[in-house]
Amino acid sequence: MVHVPGLFGHHALEAGWRLDFPDGLDEHLLYLVVNGSCSATVDTSHWTLDAGSVVWIRPHTPFTMTTPDDRRTVVYRFRLAADEETDRHLAPALYLPTAWELRGIFDLLLTDLTDHALPHRDEHVTGLLLVLFTRLFRGAEQQVDSGVLSPSARQAIERFVDEHITDRPTVADLAAMAGLSPDYFTRTFRKTFGMPPREWLVQRRIQHAAAHLDESSKSIAQVALAYGYQDSFLFSRQFKSVMGVPPQAYRAR
């Protein structure tokens, strides 16, 4: 991979910024989030890129990126030239939720790409890119080989579920966010959280519903409906399983 002239830098993305490429780009795209956050949908995966996150996207991979409506996001951004023969053997994308140790390489790349007078500049850039991608792929392998989700991945999943709890996120949604197959994700999740992801999602949903009962004057049926329960009996049964008492007794305590 080599850099594409002019398509690199340290950028401040304004609040509400959006990038949408349903057919992907002709180049590799590489982001390191320095401050703020953005959401990315890449192929079938959904990720929240917080400060310290790195994402790489293969050429011609569909993706969308957006920043929050209330704050801007600062990133390092590089586009790298495609190589059709090599690229077809690569995965669609790679995401590392914590990769602050790579910032020094991004800084060096930016310096070399900006100063055309540096001796042996092209060779240095090539070496930095080799080191960068070696560390990226090794980081991804370590995440998978550990058998458990990293603390940052766990926090990202918890935050995603809490922010979308009324949308009833599925196991497939969480697996896509982690960049893993549903079967492998389920095994890894169980090792990480001590329970299957479906059970954990129910527990998390009921905990939010219990807080809603504490803070709202809405009826139990209305609260149940707000969290996607068309069946009040199912809501009551799951509520008692998680909280130890049915919702009526919980509210009257």
Secondary structure, DSSP 4 states (H G I P E B T S, - for coil): --EEEEEEEEEEEPTT-EEEETT--SSEEEEEEEESEEEEEETTEEEEEETT-EEEE-TT--EEEE--TTS-EEEEEEEE---HHHHTTS-SEEEES--GGGHHHHHHHHHHHH-TTSTTHHHHHHHHHHHHHHHHHHHHHHHHHTSS--HHHHHHHHHHHHHTGGG---HHHHHHHHTS-HHHHHHHHHHHHSS-HHHHHHHHHHHHHHHHHHH----HHHHHHHTT-S-HHHHHHHHHHHHSS-HHHHHH-
